[in-house]
Amino acid sequence: MTTQVDLGHGRGWASPAAAASILRIDRQLGRLADINEAGRSPEKANENRRKWLAYERYLNGGPWAPKAPFALGAEDSVHCSGDAADSDDWYDPAAAAVWRANGWRQTALYPHNLAKHEPWHGEYFPHLDTRRYDPAPAGGTLTTEQDELTMTSPIWNVVAKIGDAPESGTLYYGTESGKIEKLTGYSRALVSVAFFGAQPAANGTIPDLIPTIADRGGDWTRVQALHKAIKGRPRE
């Protein structure tokens, strides 16, 4: 069973390990990583494969078919396991270096067969991820109630404010300044995986490990205690 973790900000889904890696990439880029497509359903994969085979037959002298990108079927596509992502960041050398440092590799490079050449396609290899055991603070748009934060404040812990419904999507995190700031745009499942090392249960669900802090104004002592309890836990 493939566990799907929402990447946030309308970027689709990925496997738990790949999703945590993408959060680290967000942080290191100082912006949201570009994701054109990550996880893919078996049905879409098989449809993409059908279109590619029709186009390939046309290239080999068969009946006309519309141009289609190279694609594997559901049984072979790494998109279906959530460990692949198509990104235009590969065209930016600096951004591509960040992806590579985080365990991603371009695995569909066919410069001598342009019909199959997909420089935008990357796959995640945990054993190549040099940042795998970094704390994985959420990247993207981090906002206070007044304005947008830069992404330079270290994130110590993610907390939910008592009174916020779990489905509200509103989370809070503590910074070294002692403030409690608001984090938006990411699912609780992704935060649980990236910050707290949550692992999927047998049925594929991800336990919600986000602790609760009562004081919206900033109970820094408690934030530090929560952080110390999880600091150093390996990120799988």
C-alpha positions in Angstrom: 0.0 0.0 0.0 1.4 3.4 -1.0 1.0 6.0 1.7 0.3 9.4 0.2 1.6 12.5 2.0 0.3 15.8 0.7 3.2 18.1 -0.1 1.1 21.2 0.6 0.5 24.3 -1.6 -1.2 22.3 -4.3 1.9 20.3 -5.2 0.3 16.9 -5.0 1.6 14.0 -2.9 4.7 11.9 -2.4 5.8 9.0 -0.2 6.6 9.9 3.4 10.4 9.8 2.9 10.3 11.8 -0.3 7.8 14.3 1.2 10.1 14.9 4.1 13.0 15.4 1.7 11.0 18.0 -0.3 10.3 19.9 2.9 14.1 20.1 3.5 14.5 21.3 -0.1 11.9 24.0 0.5 13.9 25.2 3.4 17.3 25.1 1.6 16.0 26.9 -1.5 14.2 29.6 0.6 11.1 29.0 -1.4 8.7 26.2 -2.4 10.4 23.6 -4.5 8.9 23.5 -8.0 6.8 20.4 -8.4 5.0 19.8 -11.7 3.9 16.3 -10.7 5.0 14.0 -7.9 2.8 11.0 -7.0 0.7 9.5 -9.8 -2.3 7.2 -9.7 -2.0 3.8 -11.5 -4.8 4.8 -13.8 -3.0 7.9 -14.9 0.3 6.1 -15.3 -1.3 3.4 -17.5 -3.0 6.1 -19.6 0.3 8.0 -20.0 1.9 4.7 -21.1 -0.8 4.1 -23.7 -0.3 7.5 -25.1 3.5 7.1 -25.3 3.3 3.7 -27.0 0.9 5.2 -29.6 3.3 8.1 -30.2 6.3 5.7 -30.4 4.6 3.6 -33.0 4.0 6.8 -35.0 7.7 7.7 -34.8 8.5 4.2 -36.1 6.2 4.6 -39.2 2.9 3.7 -37.7 -0.4 5.7 -37.8 -0.4 9.3 -36.6 -0.7 9.9 -32.9 -0.3 13.1 -30.9 3.0 13.8 -29.3 3.3 12.3 -25.8 6.2 12.2 -23.3 7.9 8.9 -22.5 6.1 7.1 -19.7 6.1 3.8 -17.8 3.0 1.9 -16.8 1.8 1.6 -13.2 3.9 -1.5 -12.4 7.2 0.3 -13.3 6.5 4.0 -12.7 8.3 5.4 -9.6 5.7 8.2 -9.6 3.2 5.6 -8.5 5.2 4.8 -5.3 5.5 8.5 -4.6 9.3 8.5 -5.0 9.5 10.6 -8.2 8.8 14.2 -8.9 8.9 16.3 -12.1 10.5 19.7 -11.5 11.7 22.6 -13.5 14.3 23.2 -10.7 16.6 20.9 -12.6 17.1 23.6 -15.2 18.6 25.9 -12.5 22.1 24.6 -11.6 22.0 26.0 -8.0 18.5 24.5 -7.4 19.5 21.2 -9.0 22.5 21.0 -6.7 20.1 21.2 -3.7 17.9 18.4 -5.1 21.0 16.2 -5.6 22.3 16.9 -2.1 18.9 15.7 -0.8 19.0 12.4 -2.5 17.3 13.1 -5.9 18.7 12.0 -9.2 17.6 12.6 -12.8 16.9 9.1 -14.1 15.4 9.8 -17.5 18.2 11.4 -19.3 18.4 10.3 -22.9 20.2 13.1 -24.8 20.6 10.9 -27.9 16.9 10.0 -27.9 15.0 13.2 -27.4 11.6 11.5 -27.6 12.5 9.9 -24.2 14.6 12.6 -22.8 13.1 14.0 -19.5 15.6 16.2 -17.7 12.8 17.4 -15.4 12.2 13.9 -13.9 13.9 13.1 -10.6 13.7 10.1 -8.3 14.5 9.9 -4.6 17.2 7.6 -3.2 17.3 7.7 0.6 20.8 6.3 0.8 22.1 9.3 -1.3 20.4 11.9 0.8 23.1 13.8 2.6 20.5 15.8 4.5 18.4 12.9 5.5 18.9 13.3 9.3 18.6 17.0 9.3 15.6 18.4 11.2 13.0 19.1 8.5 11.4 22.4 9.2 8.7 23.3 6.9 9.6 25.6 4.0 7.4 27.6 1.7 5.3 30.5 3.0 5.7 30.9 6.8 3.5 33.7 8.1 2.9 35.6 11.3 -0.4 37.3 11.9 1.2 40.5 10.6 3.6 39.7 7.8 5.7 37.1 6.0 8.7 35.6 7.7 12.0 35.0 6.1 13.0 31.4 6.2 16.1 32.0 8.4 14.6 31.4 11.9 15.4 27.9 13.2 12.3 25.9 13.9 12.4 24.1 17.1 9.0 22.4 17.3 5.6 22.4 15.7 2.6 22.8 18.0 -1.2 23.0 17.6 -3.0 25.7 19.6 -5.7 24.4 21.9 -9.0 25.4 20.4 -7.9 25.0 16.8 -9.7 22.2 15.0 -7.3 19.6 13.6 -8.8 20.1 10.2 -8.2 23.9 10.3 -4.7 23.4 9.0 -3.3 26.0 11.5 -0.1 25.0 13.3 2.3 27.0 15.3 6.1 26.6 15.8 8.6 28.0 18.2 11.7 29.9 17.1 14.9 30.8 19.0 13.5 34.2 19.6 11.0 32.6 21.9 8.0 33.6 19.7 5.3 31.3 18.6 4.6 31.8 14.9 2.0 30.5 12.6 2.7 27.9 9.9 0.2 27.4 7.1 -0.2 25.4 3.9 1.0 21.9 5.1 -0.9 18.9 6.2 -0.6 17.5 9.7 0.5 14.2 8.2 3.4 15.8 6.4 4.4 17.8 9.5 4.2 14.6 11.6 6.5 12.8 9.2 9.0 15.6 8.7 9.3 16.9 12.2 8.5 13.9 14.4 9.5 10.9 12.3 5.9 9.5 12.1 5.8 6.1 10.3 2.7 4.8 8.4 0.5 2.3 10.2 -0.3 -1.1 8.6 -3.4 0.5 7.0 -1.3 3.3 5.5 -2.5 6.0 7.8 0.1 8.4 9.4 -0.3 9.0 13.1 -0.7 12.6 14.2 2.3 13.2 16.5 2.0 17.0 16.7 1.9 18.0 20.4 -0.4 20.6 21.7 0.7 23.8 23.5 -1.9 25.9 25.3 -0.4 29.4 25.3 -0.7 31.1 21.9 1.5 34.0 23.2 4.5 31.7 23.6 5.1 29.3 26.4 8.8 29.1 25.4 9.8 26.9 28.3 7.4 24.2 27.2 8.4 24.6 23.6 12.0 24.0 24.6 11.0 20.9 26.6 9.1 19.5 23.7 12.0 20.1 21.4 14.5 18.4 23.7 12.3 15.4 23.8 12.5 14.9 20.1 15.9 16.5 19.3 18.3 14.0 17.8 15.6 11.4 16.9 16.7 9.9 13.5 14.5 11.0 10.6 13.7 7.9 8.6 
